[in-house]
Amino acid sequence: MVKTGAESFEVLEALRALKKAYGKTKKAVWLRAAEVLSRSSRRRVEVNLYALEKYGKEGELVIVPGKILSLGKLSKKLTIAALSATKPARDKIVAAGGKLMTLREAADKGDSKNARILG
């Protein structure tokens, strides 16, 4: 079996940005996110809101190298960086006072001081 790697433009751009952020900051969180994101799409991470509620701490950056699904409730103000999110999940995050950004935006900012990877 031949490993082909990521094919979508969005994923490739996110991978480049994550690796660039790792090169700039030398923080392992960016490299780990790139490793998880480079998996095949069938093995990519899917995180529900209840997991964000359980493991995310208020005021920190939560990195999801995959998709956010809308199962559960979110009451914490989290800054979340993800490859994608469903529409109901986006609505619930914003309603809780949180902020949702793409992985590329988070990597360009490069702030990994209070970052956590879920997935």
N, C-alpha and C positions, 0 to 999 in steps of 0.2 A: 504494500500500500504506500502510495506516495503522499507525503505531507505537502499540501498546497498552501496552507496558511490563510490569513485573512484576505478577503477579496473586496469587501465593501470600502468605498472611498472614505466614509466616515470613520470606520475602524482603523484604517491605515493612517489617517491623519491623527487620530487619538493616540495610536501607538508611537508615532513619531514625536508627538508633543510630550508623552509620558517619558520616553527615553531621553529626550532633550532636558526635561526637568530633572531627571536623575543625574545626568551629566553635570548639570549646573549646581545642584544642591547636595548630591551624594547621599540623599535620603532613600533608604531602602523601600519606603512605601511606594514610590513612583515605579521602581523596577518591578516590585511584586505585582502592582496593578497592571503593568505592561505584560507580564508573564501570564496572568489570568486572562487578560483580554485577547491574547494571541491564540488561545485555544480555539478549537473548532466551534462553530455556532451551536452545535448540539450540546456541547459541554459548557457553554457560557453560563454565567451566573444569573439567577433570577432571585431577587430579594423582595419579600413582602413588607408592607409597612409595619406590621407587628414586630418584625425583626429589627427594623430601624428604631422603633419605640423601645424595644428591650435593650439593645446593645449600644445605641447612640447616646452620647452625652451632649447636653445642651451647650451650644457655643463651639462645637468642634466640627471639623470637616469630615464627613462620612463619604468614603469613596466606594462606589459600586461599579466594578468593571463588567457591567452587564445591564440588565433591565430591572426596573422597579415596578412591582405589581401592586395592586391596590387593596389587597386583603388586610384588614385590620384598621386600627385607628392610630393617628399620630397626634400627640399633644405637645411634643417638644419642638422648640425652635432649632432646627438643624440646617446646616448648610450641606447640601448633598450634591455630589458630582457623580453622574452616571452616564452610561452610553445612551440609554433611552429610558423613558418611563411611559406608562399608560396614561391616558387622559384623566381617568378618575384618580390615579395616584398623584399626578401633578396638582390637581385641584385640592386634594387633601393636604398636601405638603404646604401649599400656599395658604390654605385656610388656617393651618396651625401656626403660621407666621414664619415658616421656613423659607429657604431659598434653594432652588434647583438650578444647577448649571451642568454643562457638558464636561466630560473628562478633559477635553482639549482646553476649555476655559480655565479649569482648575490647575492644569499642568502649566499653562502659560503664566498664571499668577505665581505658581511655585511655592506657595505657603503651605508647608507640611508640618508646621509646629504642633498643631493639635489635629492630626489626621488619623483616621482609622479606616481599614479596609474591611468591608463585609462581603463575604463570598469566597 
